[in-house]
Amino acid sequence: MAYVSKETKKELAPEIKKVLAEYGVKGTIKVNNGSTLVVTLRKIPDGLFTPKEIADGVNVYHIERFFEGTAKKFLTKLLAAMKGDKWYDNTNSMIDYFDTAWYNSIKIGEWDKPVEII
């Protein structure tokens, strides 16, 4: 069963913040429903993402397919920091078996508070 504790979030936060700072991004980290680690990008530098990428959002399972250049490098590093060394995924959807440490989500702004471009 997917579960991420606030203690795990605290352990992962320094590496996540390091990646955000490296690319000049401001963001927040939270645990949603005990199963999902969520990083919400609040302020991003101009040119990091295209307007289409911002509008479409981030599918953490297909970063390499939908992003290019610096955005792709940033999101790949951020996702790796979010997973840390405790994350695993033994899922086999062919037999309806889902076993992962926790789910990861990256948001570019929120529905009621869009991302700020600096």
RASUL-V11380 format. One record per backbone hydrogen bond with DSSP energy under -0.5 kcal/mol. NH is the residue of the N-H (numbers start at 0). CO is the residue of the C=O. If there is no record, write none. Layout:
nh=NH co=CO
nh=NH co=CO
This chain:
nh=2 co=100
nh=3 co=33
nh=8 co=4
nh=9 co=5
nh=10 co=6
nh=11 co=7
nh=12 co=8
nh=13 co=9
nh=15 co=11
nh=16 co=12
nh=17 co=13
nh=18 co=14
nh=19 co=15
nh=20 co=16
nh=21 co=17
nh=22 co=18
nh=23 co=20
nh=24 co=19
nh=25 co=42
nh=27 co=39
nh=29 co=37
nh=31 co=35
nh=32 co=30
nh=34 co=31
nh=35 co=31
nh=36 co=102
nh=37 co=29
nh=37 co=35
nh=38 co=104
nh=39 co=27
nh=39 co=37
nh=40 co=38
nh=40 co=106
nh=41 co=25
nh=41 co=39
nh=42 co=25
nh=43 co=115
nh=47 co=44
nh=53 co=49
nh=54 co=50
nh=55 co=51
nh=56 co=52
nh=57 co=105
nh=58 co=56
nh=59 co=57
nh=61 co=58
nh=64 co=61
nh=65 co=61
nh=66 co=62
nh=70 co=67
nh=71 co=67
nh=72 co=68
nh=73 co=69
nh=74 co=70
nh=75 co=71
nh=76 co=72
nh=77 co=73
nh=78 co=74
nh=79 co=75
nh=80 co=76
nh=81 co=77
nh=82 co=78
nh=83 co=79
nh=85 co=82
nh=86 co=82
nh=89 co=98
nh=91 co=96
nh=94 co=91
nh=95 co=92
nh=96 co=91
nh=97 co=95
nh=98 co=96
nh=100 co=87
nh=102 co=34
nh=104 co=36
nh=106 co=38
nh=108 co=40
nh=108 co=106
nh=109 co=112
nh=112 co=109
nh=115 co=41
nh=116 co=114
nh=117 co=43
nh=117 co=115
